[in-house]
Amino acid sequence: MSARSLAAKAKSWSREQPWRLFGSQVSILVRNEVRRNLFTRRRIWIYLLAWIPVLIILAHTIFDTGPRGPAQLEEDTQVLAGIIQLYYFRLGIFFACMAIFTWLFRGEMVERTLHYQFLVPVRREVLVVGKFLAGVIVAIALFETAVFACFCFMYSRFGSAGKSYVFDGPGLGQLTSYLLVTALACLGYGAVFLALSLLFKNPIIPGVVIMGWETIAPIFPAWAQRLSVTFYLKHLCPVTLPLDGPLAIFTIVAEPVSPFLAVFGLLCLTVSILALSCFLIHRLEITYTVE
Amino acid sequence: MTPGARQIVFENVSKFYGEVLGVNKVSFSLEPGITSLVGPNGSGKTTLMNLLTGLIRPSQGAIHVLGLTPQQPIEFFRQVGYCTQFDSFPPGTNGYDFIYWPLRLHGFGREQAAKLTNEALERAGMAQVARRKVAGYSKGMRQRIRLAQAIAHHPSVLVLDEPLNGLDPMARSESIALFEAIAKQGMHVIISSHILEEVDRISDRVVLMSSGYVVAEGQIREVRREVQDHPMQILVRCSNAARLAAAAFELDHVVEAKILNDGHGVLVRTRDAEQFYLLLNKIVSGGLVEVDAVAPADDDVNSIYQYLIGSDGGPA
């Protein structure tokens, strides 16, 4: 089959699809899932995961009465980088995404409500996309606001020096990078955990394996590193952490990649894993008794 | 329209859960009307319904509903409504939203979805409590709100798993009237129920199941005729019961003729009902006996169930 006939077929297939219906279904699914995931008491620990560093930095801002000169500003920039790169990207976003995205389907199996989603005229791929987007919105809303708050509180204690660092110095660029990396982390980890929840009845153990892989991936060859989310995130972080000893594993950059390629690579990884989820959802059956 | 376009067709369908049999080699086709799935617990009724609606996939065989399969969800679920037995609801939902949002997923606009929601709530008798949280509903109300959701989009095939469970007599009779009204519009209504008297009253045909196998399938009287092991029982209310009993006994195929306690009738058990009716005609036209009423006494679902499946739930 020639490329031209293949393209013509794809075009005619695309024309036959009810894209408008898919769009409205996705928006309804997103609305329902966001309400289910964001506004529920069960999710309090995810709020804590996102906001504990904010509270610590706020306390530091209020109670630390020490000197506030350029050296401290430099030191706090490193501390903020550590919090974002070591806590948020490695732990906070990781575990929050694990909770949010594995619950999207597995949670409905546990609550015995997934059949309602399977008995409406919605393609299962649309269901996957709708639920994924809802999870992404919840995760991004939580962690972008948390990272933004961390940044604001960290530099607010420096007064005009802090303001100057943010608006006249590298601060605003760093904030933009952190927000971008946070969003990408939510996308990447979200896709991974959504797929895991469709592959395994109990995705916790595979989740721990993924965490191990994300940690040790830097010691593997460059092609293998591309299969980890942190590989792409690391290249987008604006501040390099001066870590020594075993912790240095978190900062190893085996092969430098341009920010554009890092973003593109992570989006490709996300789309690939999402496509796998779309395939896996077709195998899912409603057998609550064996859950 | 192709012949299968109005039918529900099971072609050699089997379902195994690991090594456990769900249903085995099920083949039948159903015409519009009310079909009851009857069988003891674990006989495969719910498995059959879940297969029909695509909640589970067959290990082998194929299922077509009005020429569609669940792999075409947009077309399929516009035609099919399923009221499952799972007594669970999305957390925090109220009765109205439980019906409204699935309708929006069907592609109905806000106004149309609201109209259909209100209509379904009215039909299920739930309009007054629609804004209350489902978590606060009684079992009967939860059953009815699930029914309302299943019928809200006006499906051509309505699948109901134990729809009368938990309903009070009034609600039960209203639900049955609703099923009959839907079936009269030329739709499929497939019901599983263990309340055999009610199944018998409303069903056009039955599918009798036991241990994952379809034991018998068809119109109730046809199925009864095919059960050769158990002679048919015919109740005759008449003036001269002793005379009729004596005449009946002369026939080879009559195995029992019992005069009723009040003396005004005979219960006949025969292996050939047609021959007995011929004899009865002859006796009546001869003026020997005055007949008030004649009725089969065991061509109901309950009797067929007892004969084919037995009270212990095992195969006959």
Interface residues (C-beta under 8 A of the other chain):
Chain A: P18 L21 S24 Q25 I28 L29 N32 R36 T40 E111 R112 T113 H115 Y116 F118 L119 V120 P121 V122 R123 R124 E285 I286 T287 Y288 V290
Chain B: Y17 N50 T53 G54 L55 I56 R57 P73 I74 E75 F76 F77 R78 V80 G81 Y82 T84 F86 S88 F89 P90 P91 G92 W101 P102 R104 L105 H106 G107
